């Protein structure tokens, strides 16, 4: 994620940097400190305003769109790590001793049984 945020080679990196800078600007405006130096409750106050784009106030719509994208990138990054794959029970490309086909319930639901 750090590389994605600072790399000029990636499309949209300027927008990400501006959006991250917005967090600090908003943090300074509200609380007189950069976002990373705020206490958790202060960080949550800002995040609550941008965490759901459809409910965001007009002044926060752009930040809310960024937040949604950044959250998606972060989740995608986590769930492609060994820890993330373990978290969701993903076993990946593992050879099976045998494969008996789909369960009868699935075939029935698809009208194939």
C-alpha positions as CSV (number, residue, x, y, z in Angstrom):
1,X,0.0,0.0,0.0
2,X,2.9,2.4,0.8
3,X,4.3,1.8,-2.7
4,X,0.9,2.4,-4.3
5,X,0.5,5.7,-2.4
6,X,3.9,7.2,-3.3
7,X,4.8,5.7,-6.6
8,X,4.5,8.2,-9.5
9,X,4.5,5.2,-11.9
10,X,1.1,4.1,-10.9
11,X,-2.0,5.6,-12.5
12,X,-3.9,7.7,-10.0
13,X,-1.0,8.1,-7.5
14,X,-1.4,11.9,-7.6
15,X,-5.0,11.6,-6.6
16,X,-4.1,9.2,-3.8
17,X,-1.5,11.5,-2.5
18,X,-3.9,14.5,-2.6
19,X,-6.5,12.4,-0.8
20,X,-4.1,11.3,1.9
21,X,-3.1,15.0,2.2
22,X,-6.8,15.9,2.6
23,X,-6.8,13.6,5.7
24,X,-4.1,15.7,7.3
25,X,-5.6,19.0,6.2
26,X,-9.0,18.0,7.7
27,X,-7.3,16.7,10.8
28,X,-5.4,19.9,11.2
29,X,-8.6,21.9,10.7
30,X,-10.6,20.0,13.2
31,X,-8.0,18.9,15.8
32,X,-4.8,20.8,15.1
33,X,-2.7,17.7,14.4
34,X,-1.9,15.4,11.5
35,X,-4.2,12.3,11.1
36,X,-1.6,9.8,12.3
37,X,-1.1,11.9,15.5
38,X,-4.7,12.0,16.4
39,X,-6.2,9.9,19.1
40,X,-8.4,7.0,17.9
41,X,-11.6,8.8,18.7
42,X,-10.6,11.8,16.6
43,X,-9.6,9.6,13.7
44,X,-12.9,7.8,13.9
45,X,-14.8,11.1,13.8
46,X,-13.2,11.9,10.5
47,X,-13.5,8.4,9.1
48,X,-17.2,8.3,10.1
49,X,-17.8,11.3,7.9
50,X,-16.3,9.6,4.8
51,X,-16.8,5.8,5.4
52,X,-20.0,5.5,3.4
53,X,-20.1,7.6,0.2
54,X,-23.9,7.6,-0.2
55,X,-24.3,9.2,3.2
56,X,-21.4,11.6,3.0
57,X,-22.2,15.3,3.2
58,X,-21.5,17.1,-0.1
59,X,-18.2,18.6,1.2
60,X,-17.0,15.0,2.0
61,X,-18.2,13.2,-1.2
62,X,-14.7,13.2,-2.9
63,X,-13.0,12.0,0.3
64,X,-15.6,9.3,0.7
65,X,-15.0,8.0,-2.8
66,X,-11.2,7.9,-2.0
67,X,-11.9,6.1,1.3
68,X,-14.0,3.5,-0.4
69,X,-11.3,2.8,-3.0
70,X,-8.5,2.8,-0.4
71,X,-10.5,0.4,1.8
72,X,-11.0,-1.9,-1.2
73,X,-7.3,-1.8,-2.0
74,X,-6.4,-2.5,1.6
75,X,-8.8,-5.4,1.9
76,X,-7.6,-6.9,-1.5
77,X,-4.0,-6.6,-0.3
78,X,-4.7,-8.3,3.0
79,X,-6.7,-11.2,1.5
80,X,-3.9,-12.0,-0.9
81,X,-1.4,-12.5,2.0
82,X,-0.9,-15.9,3.7
83,X,-2.7,-14.5,6.8
84,X,-5.6,-13.2,4.8
85,X,-6.0,-16.5,2.9
86,X,-6.0,-18.3,6.2
87,X,-8.5,-15.9,7.6
88,X,-11.1,-16.8,4.9
89,X,-10.1,-20.5,4.7
90,X,-8.7,-20.3,1.1
91,X,-6.6,-23.3,0.3
92,X,-5.7,-22.3,-3.3
93,X,-4.0,-24.5,-5.8
94,X,-3.9,-27.7,-3.8
95,X,-4.1,-31.1,-5.6
96,X,-7.1,-33.1,-4.5
97,X,-6.8,-36.8,-4.0
98,X,-10.2,-37.1,-5.7
99,X,-13.0,-35.0,-6.9
100,X,-16.5,-36.3,-6.7
101,X,-18.1,-33.4,-8.6
102,X,-20.5,-30.8,-7.2
103,X,-22.8,-31.8,-4.4
104,X,-26.3,-33.0,-5.4
105,X,-27.9,-29.9,-3.8
106,X,-26.0,-27.6,-6.1
107,X,-26.9,-29.7,-9.2
108,X,-30.5,-29.7,-8.2
109,X,-30.5,-25.9,-7.7
110,X,-29.1,-25.4,-11.2
111,X,-31.7,-27.8,-12.6
112,X,-29.0,-30.3,-13.6
113,X,-30.0,-33.2,-11.3
